[in-house]
Every structure is written in structure tokens, then in C-alpha cells.
Amino acid sequence: MYAIGELSQRTGVKVPTIRFYEDKGLLPHPARTAGNQRRYDEAALSRLLFIRHTRDLGLPLADVEALLTLEGTTGEDLNRAHDIAERQLTDIRHRIERLKRLEAELERISKACDGQHDHVCAVLHAFGDHDTCEGSH
């Protein structure tokens, strides 16, 4: 059995986040000692590690919750896990493309400066005027 602080150390999840997951129903409310301290078992540790890993992979809480409901499921219901993974991959690819556009635009802006400081700064002007951007980002 683990106290909440030890569970936090073992998983890398902060104590307030553990409590948040409990409140959201992602992590079952733990047993309590006579002194009303939370005590977590191995199943809670495993579940919290699962939650942390899915969050590290960028999944929103709704998808984490959906994945948790699949625990112990067999058959075609498990297709939902695949669908969630595919949707997350698509989302990540879109974000990467957006970041590449941002990178290109910032590179262009950073090179706008001619090194002379006796006139309006081209970099500041570019940051202040979205119409000067070369494309959508």
C-alpha cells in the first residue's frame, strides 16, 4: 500500500493531479487508514502509470477515460482503442505541420532585420502585423 506522496514519487504525477484524477473518476477513490490517510494498492499504481503515459502521449482526458473503460474488454469493442490511437496520430501530424509553418514564418521574421537600428524594426513590425506573414500558421 502506498501513501499519496509515495504514489506521486513512483509515478511522477503530482499529488493535486492524483486527487484531480480521483475526482474525475479516472482513479478509484482509495482506501483510508484510521487516520483518514489515503492508501493506494498496486492496481491504483498501475492505473496511474497508464494514465500518466497516455497523457504523456498527448491524449485528452476524454480519450484516457474511454481507454480505461476498455480494461478487461475483448472483441470488437477494442477497436475503440485503435480509433483513439489513429485519431491522436492524425492530430499530432496536423500539429507538426502547423509547427513547421510556424517555424518557417519565424525564421523569415528573424531574418527581416537588416542590423540597422535607425528605423522601424522589421522584426517588431512583422510581429505586429499578421498581414505581413507569407502564409497561414
Order of alpha helices (4+ residues) and beta strands (2+ residues): alpha-alpha-beta-beta-alpha-alpha-alpha-alpha
